[in-house]
Amino acid sequence: MYATTHSQAGQLLIGGFEGTTVTQQASDLITKHHVGLMILSSRNFATAAQTQLLILELQRLAHDSGYTYPLLFAIDQEGGMMNLLFDEENITQFPGAMALAATGSEDLVYDVCKAIAVELKSIGFNLILGPVLDVVTAMGNHLIGVRSFSSTVEEVVKYGAAAARGLRAGGMMTAGKHFPGIGSAAVDSVLELPMMPESLAQIEGANAVPFARLIEAGLLDAVSVAGCAVPNISPEETHACLSPVVINQLLRGKLRFNGVVISECLEMDALYRNYGLSQGVIMAIFAGCDLVMVCHDYTLQEEALTLISKAMMYGNLAPGMFRRALERVEALQRQLPPWEQVSQPLTLSPEARLAHQVLSQLAYQKSVTLVRDYNNCLPLDKFLEAPAVPETDRLDILLLTPLLDPLYTLKPGADVTPDAYRGEEVFQAFGLLLSQYNYNVTHTTYTANGLTSLHESLLMRARVVIVATAESSRYMFQIGIVKHISILCSATPPKPLVLLAVSSPYDFYYNRNIGSVYISSYEYTENALAQVPGILFGEREARGSIPGEGRNRLRKVNRLWLVDDFDVQRDWPGVKKLWRDEFAGDGDETLFAPPGNPVLFFRWMFLLLSSTAAVQKHFVVRNSSMNTVLGVCFVWVNAVSCTGNIHCILVDKARRHQSIGKNLHARAMRYLTQERGVTRVYLGAAFPLVIIPSSAAHRLHQTLQNLNGWDSGAVVPFLRAVGWSLTSGATNYPQYVMKMDNLQDWLVPKKIFRELMIVGVQFDICRDVTQLLPLIRDHYSNPFGVELYQEAYRHLNKGVQIIVALEPAAQGVVGGIILFTNKSALTKYYPFLEELSPAGMGTPPTVGGIAGQFIDLAYSNLTEVFNFGLICTAIRYFKAQAVSQCAICGINEKQVSGVTEFGFSPWKTYFDQYEVKTFK
């Protein structure tokens, strides 16, 4: 402990100075005032080597001045856009807090923060003002923004703890900030001061929770208290760091923090004007601060030191208050290495620096987030494949960026356009990276003055437009400009608009109707922007997700939507657009396989919906003002078997997770069970077989059987949320559609021919379906088999036939199969049959379809032979009709190999149903 009052006062001050060498101010702070902690900022940095030498000289000065412990050196180095110390060769650029949290990896956060600490320690620092533990509850808050880990308390705790562990493991003492948590603070335009609106109870329940958890875990050596106003807690004190309620009552009392408390810099304008420095110092110490910060002005530093000394001598404050503060500061100093270690410069090995570069690259790769790509615009190559105009006039990509303050001082000789505006160089390297893909790239800026005629001309010429935005909630002119650009990009012919948020990911997060693609890089460092071109051109996937949101997170939005009955004339255009947008997704995004011939698909879909409108009802959620469809639910009812099914629910990609699907499902279930009185409701169905699932849907079904399989994203949580159990061990198995080409060359396999001759089964055309229906009801696994046969009988001899298998002795019907062609009305239930017809060849050729095969279970030992006989008869029938191609539905996995021997090959896969619910 220092003997003199003045020396003790120096231990309670954090001082700073301007200069890259030991100035007179720095020397006096140490030799005359025994300041115990120095904070260095960008004013003190030129290079890492220079900063290391500066710290060594200051430590030697402290040692020669009789310091008991080495000096504490603090730095505000958060990563991302908040790096005060920049040296491209010796200091690794790492992502900031929100970008790190976007990786979803606590281990990566730990490793990065440890690497940051190791590098800072090698320079001579021992205390870092971090981690940032603010919860960004106000999404437009530019005071904290991407400096925070997340908008949720849980994630701030998780990643904040990982960061603190990493910083400590790397050799740094930690000072969590900005207590009590200023994630919701906004600047008052009158007072020109950040204001926190929360009450003390609200702060305890949310804002301060991350601090409480890290204090409980023993991960914070110090806490830095914010300088914002807390009018609902301490109306008398303008700043949190001057409030006894915030520090002594909450931080010391309820949170039981016994470490060092650091004040905000007391030179800040609002405090200086309201109280003056002297009063601010006394109020901060009285409130519970152990260290008061005066960063710049030496006169003010001397004033603060004199005031602390007088307060100690004359008893202005309780003596125990100073004693406890000195003890806490000394406890921090005891953690420092001995003088002999501090006086020796540390070096970081080339291997360690390389490892840090690799780690940085990994962190940036995993952080960049593809927020949305509704229309499968990525990769962009598809829009740039062939020049639309001569090479000299070609404009492939237009890059529009705001003017942003450069993060780093440009190196001598840096390649910057001579007449560029200040801030334009921020995106220059990004534009060059885009041009390396051999596309013509034009880069220009936009300002609050709006778009010029030159901008509009470039927009009309460009084939792809990329617009960068930064803190649009703060610089709101960006919103209007992006909307203007969006309108121009939607003109004929439309072109993709890529929105790139280079700071807050919330710039256009909620405005989902703007932009074809939305990407967040969380920062505009060259390291972050360098990851974006590879994502745009399909070289790598975007692996990040917005902290607190999550790419696959199902947001619980309890919202009531008006559900209308589907009207085919009114709603068909909107439903058709929904399908087109859904088909535009890739295999991992959509659960519906795009049809091979969309024109024919929509033709048959419209025919099915319009021809059955009198007996089948479907449901939509609409925007009636714009006459658009936001979601649709197709259901089907079989009155004969008293069963129904939910065929599919499709919601506009921009409107998902807003309860539209939930409302559609609830309305469909009420209709089926209450209005139609069905006894069983099936999820999914094979009749009508209008919608063929994609490969993603097959993985989904595998997930339902084994929930440790494919990541089904929001689908499984949604279905469970609306009441489907989706338990593992489901008994349903895939069904196959198999096709045969060159049918005219087909011959009956000899093996099948011999077996049919031995059994003696006969086949004939069915002339009375009533004899079939009881058999179908008892022995056909498809619950819609009766309806299928009734529909086939209704169109008998109009491109539709029913073949029956007859038992040799009594000539009783033991099985059946349906034959139809693409010229028959039955095709509306199986529209994919048209895909066998080559497009663009005038009148499409006749194609055959086979469905509904079944065998009486009493003949289970002959099921395979009877089935093969029915199929043979169907093929022979089509062959006689000069049909060249046909497809057969409803082949299970056990039958595939046998049907393949006939000359069929697998074509499509589907499921009869995914789950069934029974109602009394």
BELQUINOR-V617425 format. One record per helix or strand of 2 or more residues. SS is the DSSP state (alpha for helix, beta for strand). FROM is the first residue (numbers start at 0). TO is the last residue. Records with the same first field share a line. If there is no record, write none. Layout:
BEGIN
SS->FROM-TO ; FROM-TO
END
This chain:
BEGIN
alpha->4-9 ; 23-30 ; 41-43 ; 47-63 ; 96-101 ; 105-122 ; 144-146 ; 152-168 ; 199-206 ; 208-215 ; 239-241 ; 243-253 ; 268-273 ; 276-286 ; 297-313 ; 318-332 ; 338-341 ; 349-366 ; 379-382 ; 390-392 ; 423-434 ; 452-460 ; 476-488 ; 525-528 ; 531-535 ; 567-582 ; 597-610 ; 652-654 ; 659-674 ; 694-704 ; 713-720 ; 742-744 ; 749-758 ; 769-778 ; 784-793 ; 824-828 ; 830-835 ; 856-879 ; 895-900
beta->12-14 ; 36-38 ; 71-74 ; 126-127 ; 172-178 ; 185-187 ; 192-194 ; 221-224 ; 259-264 ; 290-293 ; 368-372 ; 396-401 ; 440-445 ; 463-468 ; 495-500 ; 516-519 ; 562-564 ; 618-622 ; 627-637 ; 642-650 ; 679-682 ; 733-739 ; 761-764 ; 799-805 ; 812-820 ; 846-854 ; 884-891 ; 904-910 ; 914-917
END
